[in-house]
Amino acid sequence: MFSQPGAYHALLLVLLVSVLYALRKRLPGTQLGRGRDQLESPLARRRRRQLIALECTELLLAGVFFLVGGAKLIGRHDMVELFRSIGVGQWLRYVTGVFEVAGAAFMVVPLASGASAVALGIIMISATLIELLILRRPPIAAMACLSAHTYVAWGRLLHRPVNAEGITPPRLEIVPSAAPAVEMVPADGPVPADAPPLVNDHLALHEGMNVAAIGESAGGIEGSSD
């Protein structure tokens, strides 16, 4: 970490985290910048808040390790002196800087932040041991980062309910119901299957009446002629 962090480093960190926040909102699997669903349950609301807190921690860690890893790679004076005090060589500074910058980049991606937290946590364990055993000073910054990495790894890899899949409320799908078929039934009841089709019932009735009248007339003529 920086030997003497000041207001300049804090301002640079705020600007970097703001840029990472804008980038994070465009990636899949994040809850940052999204509105609250009106149908979510209290449990889903609590899980969504947990996930937002987890993502804010990830962005803060990503910003810190971008700064620290970048300072190692560009060869800041305090970083050069730090690795000279360790006594291994400046090659370790470059290797550590590459791992820290790469881990910070993966920390921005929601689907890779858990694995990145594990990798950076291993680096922080090594930094804690180096500060305790070689540099003989309290590893305050390394322990703080290690705690944050443990929280991210626990939330992403071990405690699955805080992930985005667990807070998606069920959506109701409205399926239109089919209208019932209406069967036209005659007023006199259903027509038998073997019944002949009815064609112009009124015309058939009138023809039957005319035939009956003609038959009666013919019978009257025959009787009078007898």
C-alpha positions, 0 to 999 in steps of 0.5 A, spaced: 500 500 500 501 507 499 506 509 505 503 516 506 496 516 503 493 523 502 487 527 499 490 526 492 490 519 493 483 519 496 480 524 490 483 519 485 480 513 488 473 517 488 474 518 481 476 511 479 470 508 483 466 513 479 468 510 472 468 503 474 461 504 477 459 507 470 462 501 467 459 496 472 452 498 470 453 496 463 455 489 465 450 483 466 449 480 473 449 487 476 444 490 481 447 497 480 443 502 477 436 498 476 430 500 479 426 496 485 421 491 482 414 493 485 412 486 486 418 484 490 417 480 497 421 483 503 426 477 503 427 479 496 428 486 498 433 484 503 437 480 498 437 486 493 440 490 499 445 485 500 447 484 493 448 492 492 453 492 498 457 487 496 458 490 489 460 497 492 465 493 496 467 490 489 468 496 486 472 499 492 477 494 492 477 494 484 479 502 485 484 500 490 488 495 487 488 499 480 491 504 484 496 500 488 498 495 482 499 501 477 503 504 482 508 498 482 508 497 475 510 505 474 515 504 479 513 509 484 519 511 489 515 508 495 514 502 492 521 501 489 523 502 496 518 497 499 521 491 495 528 493 496 526 492 503 523 486 502 530 483 499 527 479 494 528 483 488 524 488 483 521 482 479 517 481 485 514 488 484 512 487 477 509 480 478 505 483 484 503 489 480 500 485 474 496 480 479 493 486 482 491 490 476 489 483 473 485 482 479 482 489 479 479 488 472 476 481 474 473 484 480 469 489 476 466 483 472 460 480 477 461 473 474 468 473 475 469 477 482 469 471 486 475 468 483 478 475 483 477 475 491 480 469 492 486 470 488 487 477 491 486 474 498 492 470 497 496 476 495 494 479 501 495 473 506 502 473 503 503 481 504 501 480 511 506 475 512 511 479 509 509 485 513 509 481 520 515 477 519 520 481 514 518 488 515 516 488 522 510 492 522 503 491 523 499 489 517 493 494 518 492 495 510 493 488 508 488 485 513 483 490 511 483 488 504 484 481 506 477 482 510 474 485 504 476 480 499 473 474 504 467 478 504 466 478 497 468 471 496 463 469 501 458 472 498 459 470 491 462 463 492 459 460 498 453 464 500 449 463 494 442 466 496 445 474 495 446 473 488 442 476 483 438 469 481 435 469 488 432 476 488 428 475 482 421 476 483 416 471 480 412 474 474 405 473 473 404 471 465 396 472 463 394 467 458 388 469 455 382 464 455 379 461 449 371 463 449 367 457 450 364 454 443 356 456 443 352 450 439 346 452 436 340 448 438 333 448 435 327 450 440 324 444 439 330 440 441 336 437 438 335 434 431 336 426 430 342 424 426 338 420 421 333 426 420 333 429 413 335 436 412 329 441 412 329 445 406 324 451 406 319 448 412 314 453 410 313 452 403 313 444 404 307 446 409 303 450 404 304 445 398 301 439 403 295 444 404 294 445 397 295 438 395 289 436 401 285 441 398 285 439 391 284 432 393 278 434 397 275 438 391 276 432 386 272 427 391 266 432 391 266 432 384 266 425 383 260 424 388 256 429 385 257 426 378 255 419 381 
